[in-house]
Amino acid sequence: MAIDMQQNPWSRWLLVLVAGLVLLVFAKDSLEAALEGYAFYWSESLLFGSFWLLFIPLLSLNGWVAYYKEPRLYLVYALVFSLLHLLLFASIVTIFSNLFMDHPFGMGDVLRGSGPENGAIALLIYGLGNFFFRMFREQRAKASRLSSANNSIRVTKSGRHIVLSPSTVLYVCTDAPYISITTTQGTYLHSCSLQSFMDSYGGQQFVRIHKSSIVNTEYVKSYVSRGNGDYDVTLQDGTELRLSRNYAKEFFRKFS
């Protein structure tokens, strides 16, 4: 089945990467041959250049294992994939040289000849790869925890722990030393400040309308000017709250 480059842009970048690696291998080997004074064979260069091409599938597999599998033993992954890389490379060189070349290479010859240098390179690349895989996973996990936390509000009422959905909150007011959260099910006290509430949920449907109150814009029914820069905001349940002129600009931006 043909690959549609427009529908699968990743395939185009993969082909560019493979072509780039092949050209770099050819350039490196031809330059080395010219400097050392021996003949350059493109088939041999491509065959031994497969060492670099193997990083594409194996690093992808390593990343998948590091992200989805338990336990996540990053150092072990680096060692295992380095060893797998060397063995696959030696096998590829041995098989293809015996099939298509006049001077075949044995697996032991490949490992003895290039094993130490390639092993050090593989350990470095897979070690760095697993370091970044770990960082990526931890950042994703942190973002997931923050997203989960911002999708619920945990309050206590009469000794009961209650989880509120931000979408059910009508408005929030100060009730020192707490804040009062009024929802479609009732009113709850919560031990945080209005600023802390806005830091957690302000990017959603909430907006500060006064130094002592926050409103959920999803429940705003109407607003009318007082003639002095302030407004009276009416919610769908009939509650009226004052919109201070100092917060009016941000309030109206939510409705623009």
VEXTI-878498 format. One line per 4 residues: number of its first residue (from 1); their letters; for each residue y, z, x of C-alpha. Coordinates in steps of 0.02 Angstrom, whole numbers, plus 32768, in hexadecimal, padded with zeros to 4 digits. Layout:
// residues N
NUM	a	Y:Z:X | ... $
//
This chain:
// residues 256
1	maid	8000:8000:8000 | 80AA:7FCF:8047 | 8129:8056:806F | 81D2:8042:801A $
5	mqqn	8253:8071:809F | 82D9:808C:801A | 826C:8103:7FB6 | 8229:815B:8052 $
9	pwsr	82B9:816A:80D1 | 8251:81E5:8137 | 81D9:8157:8163 | 8268:80F3:81AE $
13	wllv	829B:8186:821B | 81E6:81A2:824F | 81D7:80ED:8286 | 827A:80FC:82E6 $
17	lvag	823A:8199:833B | 8194:814A:836B | 81E9:80AC:83AB | 8265:8115:840D $
21	lvll	81DC:817B:845F | 817B:80DE:848E | 8216:8090:84DC | 823C:812F:853C $
25	vfak	818A:8137:857E | 8192:8080:85B5 | 823B:809B:8607 | 8201:8138:8663 $
29	dsle	815F:80E9:86A2 | 81AF:8044:86D6 | 8238:80A1:8735 | 81B7:810F:878A $
33	aale	814E:8078:87B7 | 81E6:8020:8802 | 8216:80B8:8869 | 8166:80DB:88A6 $
37	gyaf	8140:8024:88C8 | 80A7:8009:885A | 8081:7F92:87CA | 80B4:7FBF:8718 $
41	ywse	8033:7FA6:868D | 8078:7FB7:85DE | 7FCB:7FD9:8592 | 7FAD:806B:8608 $
45	sllf	805E:80AA:85EB | 8046:80A6:852F | 7F9D:80FB:853B | 7FDD:818C:85A3 $
49	gsfw	807D:818E:853D | 8013:81C1:84A7 | 8028:8272:84EA | 80DA:8271:84A7 $
53	llfi	80AF:8219:8405 | 8030:82A1:83DB | 80BE:831E:83C9 | 80F4:82CB:8326 $
57	plls	8057:82F0:82BE | 8026:8390:8319 | 80D1:83E3:830F | 80D7:83B6:8256 $
61	lngw	802B:8405:823D | 805F:849C:82A5 | 80FA:84B2:8238 | 8092:84AA:8198 $
65	vayy	8016:852B:81DA | 80A1:859F:8217 | 80FB:8597:816F | 806D:85A1:80F2 $
69	kepr	7FDB:85FA:8145 | 7FBD:86B4:815C | 7FC2:870D:81D3 | 804C:86B4:8232 $
73	lylv	8017:86C3:82E8 | 809C:8658:833A | 8065:8674:83EE | 7FB1:864D:83C0 $
77	yalv	7FEB:85AF:8366 | 8048:8576:8403 | 7FAE:8590:8470 | 7F35:8540:83F4 $
81	fsll	7FA0:84A6:83D3 | 7FC2:848F:848E | 7F07:8490:84B1 | 7EE4:841D:841D $
85	hlll	7F6C:83A8:845B | 7F20:839C:850A | 7E71:837E:84C7 | 7EAA:82F8:844C $
89	fasi	7F10:82A2:84D3 | 7E7F:82A2:854F | 7E0A:8260:84C6 | 7E81:81D3:8497 $
93	vtif	7E97:819D:854C | 7DDC:81A4:856D | 7DA8:8145:84D0 | 7E2B:80BB:84D8 $
97	snlf	7E20:80A1:8593 | 7D62:808D:8586 | 7D75:8012:84F7 | 7E06:7FA6:8531 $
101	mdhp	7E2C:7FC1:85E9 | 7DDD:7F87:868A | 7DF4:8032:86DA | 7DB8:80B5:865F $
105	fgmg	7DE7:816C:866F | 7D72:81FE:8654 | 7DA7:8293:85EB | 7D93:8307:867F $
109	dvlr	7DFC:8294:86EC | 7E89:8295:866C | 7E87:8352:865A | 7E83:836E:8716 $
113	gsgp	7F07:82EC:873A | 7F89:8312:86B7 | 7F49:83B2:8665 | 7FB4:8433:86C3 $
117	enga	8058:83D4:86AE | 8036:839F:85FB | 7FF5:844C:85D0 | 8098:849B:860A $
121	iall	80FD:841C:85A5 | 8092:8438:850A | 80A1:84F6:8518 | 815D:84E8:8528 $
125	iygl	8172:8472:8494 | 80F9:84CD:8420 | 8141:8574:8456 | 81F1:853C:842A $
129	gnff	81B0:84E9:838C | 815F:8589:834F | 81FC:85EB:837A | 8262:8579:8309 $
133	frmf	81DA:8577:8283 | 81E4:8635:8280 | 82A1:8635:8275 | 829D:85B4:81E9 $
137	reqr	821C:8616:8186 | 827D:86B9:8198 | 831E:8666:8160 | 82C7:861A:80C9 $
141	akas	8279:86C2:809E | 8323:8718:80AD | 8375:8695:803F | 82E9:86A7:7FC0 $
145	rlss	82FE:8764:7FBC | 83BA:8754:7FA4 | 83A2:86D4:7F1A | 8323:8744:7EC5 $
149	anns	8396:87DB:7ED4 | 8429:877A:7E8C | 83C1:8746:7DF7 | 83AB:87F9:7DBA $
153	irvt	840F:8899:7DAA | 83B1:893D:7DBA | 83FB:89D1:7D5D | 83C1:8A7D:7D26 $
157	ksgr	83D8:8AC6:7C78 | 8391:8B6D:7C40 | 831C:8B6E:7CD5 | 82D9:8AC0:7CAE $
161	hivl	82EA:8A31:7D2A | 8324:8995:7CD0 | 8333:88E3:7D12 | 83C2:8880:7CC5 $
165	spst	83DB:87C6:7CCC | 848B:8794:7D02 | 848D:8714:7C75 | 848A:87A2:7BF4 $
169	vlyv	8524:87FB:7C3C | 85C1:87EB:7BD0 | 863B:8848:7C3F | 8646:88D0:7CC4 $
173	ctda	86C9:8959:7CCD | 86EE:89EB:7D40 | 86B0:8A94:7D04 | 86CE:8B02:7D9D $
177	pyis	866B:8B26:7E03 | 85FE:8A9C:7DB9 | 8615:89F4:7D66 | 85E9:89D6:7CB0 $
181	ittt	8581:893A:7C8E | 8584:88FF:7BDA | 84F8:8887:7BAB | 84B9:8838:7B0B $
185	qgty	843D:88CB:7B00 | 84B0:895C:7B29 | 851C:89B0:7BAC | 84DD:89F6:7C51 $
189	lhsc	852B:8A55:7CE2 | 850D:8A12:7D90 | 8535:8A63:7E37 | 8599:89DC:7E8E $
193	slqs	864C:899D:7E93 | 8696:8908:7E3A | 86AE:88B5:7EE2 | 85F6:88CE:7F0E $
197	fmds	85C5:8884:7E67 | 8634:87EB:7E88 | 85EE:87D9:7F38 | 853F:87CB:7EEC $
201	yggq	8560:8769:7E4D | 860F:8721:7E58 | 85D1:8676:7E8A | 857A:8665:7DE2 $
205	qfvr	85CE:8675:7D37 | 8632:8713:7D5B | 86EC:871E:7D7F | 8762:87AF:7D9E $
209	ihks	87EA:87B7:7D18 | 8837:8860:7D40 | 882E:88E3:7DC9 | 87BB:8943:7D56 $
213	sivn	8754:88BC:7D00 | 86E4:8824:7D18 | 86B2:87AA:7C8F | 8622:8732:7C77 $
217	teyv	8675:868A:7C54 | 85DE:8654:7BEC | 8612:86D1:7B65 | 86CD:86AC:7B60 $
221	ksyv	86FC:8675:7AB1 | 87B9:8662:7AC1 | 8852:869D:7B1D | 8909:86AB:7AEB $
225	srgn	89A5:86C7:7B53 | 8A09:8768:7B46 | 8AA6:870B:7B7C | 8AB8:876C:7C1E $
229	gdyd	8A33:8713:7C88 | 89A5:877F:7C47 | 8925:8749:7BC5 | 88B3:8798:7B43 $
233	vtlq	8801:875A:7B57 | 878C:8764:7AC1 | 86D0:8762:7ADC | 864C:8723:7A64 $
237	dgte	8623:87D4:7A2B | 86D9:87F4:79FE | 8705:885C:7A97 | 87B7:8841:7AD6 $
241	lrls	87E0:8853:7B8F | 8881:883E:7BEE | 8892:87AF:7C6A | 8910:87DF:7CF0 $
245	rnya	8986:875A:7D32 | 8946:8782:7DE2 | 8898:8744:7DB2 | 88C9:86BA:7D38 $
249	keff	88BD:862B:7DB5 | 8807:864F:7DE1 | 87DC:866A:7D2A | 8821:85C0:7CF5 $
253	rkfs	87CB:856C:7D89 | 8724:859D:7D3B | 8751:8535:7CA3 | 879B:849F:7CFC $
//
